[in-house]
């Protein structure tokens, strides 16, 4: 098995996806959503 | 009066100690035995390892916490368990070897009514010749290792600043390792730091793992809903690596390491070697090697421990083929089947089998991730076991013991991909349950409502906030118990 340099089958993010990953207003919204999802999962586990 | 003795003060042991004391007032006694008087929030070691955080930020001195909580602390290493007592003394006890500055090496006996084994793993660097900080590679398993790794990493960065190309090899140092998630986080942080130091073009970054494919994480991978599709964590992880120009080698067993060179075998049975300038390779884990003896002094280690040194609990350890593995095989109360007052939590309990389908190379070498049981599940198990023991001590035996099977627990994994509030990101992943249950969720083994993955700054903020929350909790500051594991 050789070193896998670039697997072109892997989906790559578009420039807008990359921009939104660090775009603060969008990430603030994501922050709330991810926390809610995690709390839901944590409640199920406790 | 009951005495609860907890061996180990890691994530599982420290959590168990705090909850045991919270539930058990004086005159009940809670005693923690640990080789170090320092608690390490291990998930943040990856930031120490790239120089983005200091050691002081990931540790908590235990003595002041235990003094405040009225928990007795013994700095030592448990070496023997005598569950039936010794000779004329018929009460159970552990033999502890002092590791503190005073009377180092001296042995003492500590009697117990209930024992929680939370000793964590032995970092088995010896399994791969040349592996580890005493050999030719770095580690982030302890804060001291991570600090040393940071020094070596920053030295490589200095070389790159002088114009020299460097190869950085990161991953697992043996075919039977666990904690692939930590190596995954570390490689993404290394790549981020290389860009921050403006030397990315001088670095070749290679990830090597015993996982059969990227994104397996020792849990057989997972599936998430994204963009109207159900996608695998393999695609998610590969996408992150391709985007960052990180090369990867999967299905690999590192056979030995020499100065600047790693030798490894892959699942196809081929042998390879790879030259490196910096390497951080995680070791495989075993139990710490405690012995157990009966009252007459006969060795009964096999009654308490599996051959790998992890403690037997209420799991189904019968040998089965992968097709016959069931969620019900996993332990629920973490109680030893022979001695009902002994429990094992965190990495110290013996899992019934792996989670990822076991694989061997064409030459017959096992190359397969061991099941992870660190972080969130480890702390939940510690709390549940401590509360169950408290119920037993307080005579609340009419209550059914609480259970914490990894086939019924979820886990949140926030994998850092860069430590910066604004440009840093993290992959936030949750899964429910940790051990896939194909009877409840026939299609993917997990509930897709609770299994998701996302990457962005929000993940990094969550990871950083969790760091401060868990350090706060470890210090047992006001309302610590309200912070969920």
Interface residues (C-beta under 8 A of the other chain):
Chain A: X1 X2 X3 X4 X5 X6 X7 X8 X9 X10 X11 X12 X13 X20 X21 X22 X24 X26 X27 X28 X30 X31 X34 X35 X37 X38 X40 X41 X42 X44 X45 X46
Chain B: X206 X235 X238 X239 X241 X242 X243 X247 X248 X249 X250 X251 X252 X266 X267 X268 X270 X272 X274 X376 X380 X408 X409 X410 X411 X412 X422 X423 X425 X428 X430 X432 X450 X452 X454 X455 X456 X457 X458 X459 X461 X462 X484 X485
